[in-house]
Amino acid sequence: MNPASVDVVLVRPARAANVAAACRAMKNMGLGSLRLVGPPPGLDAAEARALAYGAWDVLDGAWVAPTLREATADATLVAGTTGRPLPRAWTPRQLAEDAPARAAGGRTSLVFGPEATGLRNDELALCHVTVHIPSDPAHPSLNLAQAVLVLAYEIRVSALAAAPLSAGERATAGEIESALEDLARALLAIGYLNPDNPDKVLAELRGLLARAGPTPRETTLLRGLARQIRWAAGGVARERGAGG
């Protein structure tokens, strides 16, 4: 799930401090788009800005919409959070996993209601799916920033899991073969490989490295390890020769 395609929508939040703390939670997890419906007074107060430490750009960049309908008008998926375990409600993890397909490349609105009451039924009716955080029934209530953080965390984890490796992070075939050559010499030196037929084991090691997808740095470490093994094996052989 792409964090850049997500808008956090806070509907009638009760306190500026809660909005500020939610901004910090958003920025912790890479979310930057905040929309407010019925914002509380005091968002520019020193106390609120202190709670939004480091996330002032999120707070200052918040778009104030007159209604929830307008705040979510450009979203292809609107997910409304609820403290009630409604039938077919998604978990935050399911949201992160299934929302991209439902949004079909468009924007996703994550809608949070007032702290004390949550979203009204008519507001939930504007949402395409509902999301429920399965907290412990003995103490199920979360504050606004906590709820934002839980959903934002799952979105970040899903984005990290889906991120492709950038060019240069995987070792080339040539680097892997060079590491295997050094490893073969080391394993021969300590008698691990059969000198008459080393290829079978080396083929298995090649497959292991291919599945592991090492980085260039890791193949360099492997070559250094192999060379150290050869050096140590040579020392043992010299000591045995001297003792004989």
N, C-alpha and C positions, 0 to 999 in steps of 0.2 A: 504494500500500500504506500503510495507516494505521499509523504507528509505535505508537500507543496500543494497538493490538491484538496487539502482538508481545511474547512472553516469551522472554528469553534464558535458556537452561538450560545450566549448566555442570556436567558430570558428573565427579566425582572430580578436580577440578583439583589439581595437585601443590603449588602454592605460593600463599600468600596474596597475594604481590606481583602475580602474574599475574591474579588475580581483581580486585584493585584497579585495575590498568591496564585491564582489560576494562570495568570500571565507567566509567572516564573516557571510553573509546572509545564506549561506549553513549550517554553523555550528550552527547558531541560531536555525535552524529547524531540526538538526540531520542528515544532509547529509554530507558525508565525502569523496566522490570519485569525483575528478575533472580531466577532460581530456582537453588538449589544442591542438588546431590545428592552427598553425601559431601564436604562442604567441608573445606579444610585448616585447621589451627590457625593462629592469629596474625592473623586478620582484623581484630582490634581493636588490633593493634600499630601503633606510630607510623610505621614504615616503610611498612606497607601503606596507612595512611590518607594518607600523603604522596603515594603514587602515585595515589591516587583523588582527587587535588585537585579540588575543585569538584563532585565526584560522590559526596559522602558520603551523600546521600539515597538514591542507588541502592544503595550498599554496605550501609547500615544497614537499608534496607527489603527486603533479599533474603529470600526465603522458602526455608527449608531443608526439602526433601522427603526422605522416607526412600528412595524409589525413583524411577527415571526414569518408570515407569508412572504414579505418583501426581503427579509434577511436570508431566506433560503431559495429565493426565486431562480437563481442561476445554478442550483445544485441538481444533479441527476440522481443523487441518492440523499435522502434526509433521514438521519438516524436519531431518534429521540430517546433520551435516557429516562429510566424510571426506577424508582425504588421498589416497585411492586414486581414480583415474579410472574409477569403476564405470560399466558400461553404463547409459544413460538417466539419469545423474546430471545435475542442473541446474547451471548456472553461477549465481553470485550475481545476475547481471542477470535471468536467467530466473526465479529465485525472486521477485524484486521485481515482475516483470511478471505472472507466472502465479499466484502464491500467493493473491491476493485472490479470484480466481474459485474456486480449489480450497477455500479456507477458507469461502467462501459467507457472509461476514459474521461468522464466528466468530473465535476467537483462533488465532494461529499460534505454535507453539513452535519456536525455533531451538536445536538441541541440539548442543553442542560436547563432545567427549570429552577424556580426559586428554591432556596435552601430548605425552607420549612415545609413546603407543600408539593414541590415538584411540578411538572407540567400538568396543566389541566387536560381533561379528556378531549376538548376541542383542539387543543394544541397537539396532543399526541395523534389526533386524527390527520393532521397535516404531515405526519412523518410516515415514511415508507416502511420502516422497520423500527422496532424498539430494542433497546439494549439495557440489560440488567446486570449489575455487578453482584455476583453471588456471595455476598458477605455473610458472616456468621449471624444466624437468626437471633442469637443472644444479644448482639449489639450491631444491628445492620446499618445504622446511619453513618454515612460518610459526609464530610464537609465538601464544599464545592471544589476546592483545589485538589482534594484527594481523588474525587471522581474523575476530574479532568486528567490527572496524572495517570490513573490506571488505564484509561482508554488511550492516552497519548503514548504510554509505554508500549502497549501491545502494537500500536501502529509502527512505532520505531523498530521494534524487534522484527516485525514482518518485513519492513523496508530493508533492514540490514541483511536479512536472510535472502531476500530476492536480488540484492545488489550484485551485479556481475563483477568478477575480478577485473581490475584494470590491466591494461597491457603492461607486460613486464613483471607481473606478480608471479607468474609461473615460469619455472625453468624451461629452457628449450630442450629439444631432444638431444642436441649436441652436448649440453651441459650435463644431462642425465647420463649419457654414454661415457663422458669423461669421468664422472663420479663412479660409475660401475667399473671402469677399467682400474681405477685406483683401489676400489674395494676388492676386485678380483685378485690383484697382486697381494693385498693384505691378507685375504683369506687363504690364499695359497701359502703365504709365508708362515701362517700358524697351523697349517695342515687341515683347515676346515674344508677346503675344496679338494676334490679328486683331480690331480693334475692331468690325468688321462681323459677326463670327461667333466670339465667344469661348466659346460654350457647349460645343462639342465637347471642347475641351481641358479645360475646367473639369469636365465630367462625368467625364473620365478621372482627373483629380486627386481628385475626390470619391470615386471608386471606390478609388483608392490609399489615401486616408485611412481609408475604411471598413474595408479589409482590414487596415490597420496597427493599428487600434484605439487611437489615441492617448489619452493621459491628458489631463485638463484642463490640467495644467501644460504639456504638450507643445503643445497648441493655443495656449496663451498665448505660448509661445516662437515658434511659427510666425507669430502675428499681429505680434509685435514685430519679427521678421525682415522681414515684408512691409512694415511701416511704415518700417523703416530703408531698405529698397530704394527706396521712394517718395521719401523724403527725399534719398537720394543721387542719384536720377534728377532731382529738382528742382534740385539743386545743379549738376549737369552742364548742364542746360538753361539755367540762369542764366548760367553761365560762357560758354556758346556765344553767348548773347544779348549779353553784354557785349563779347565779342570781335568780334562782327559790327558 
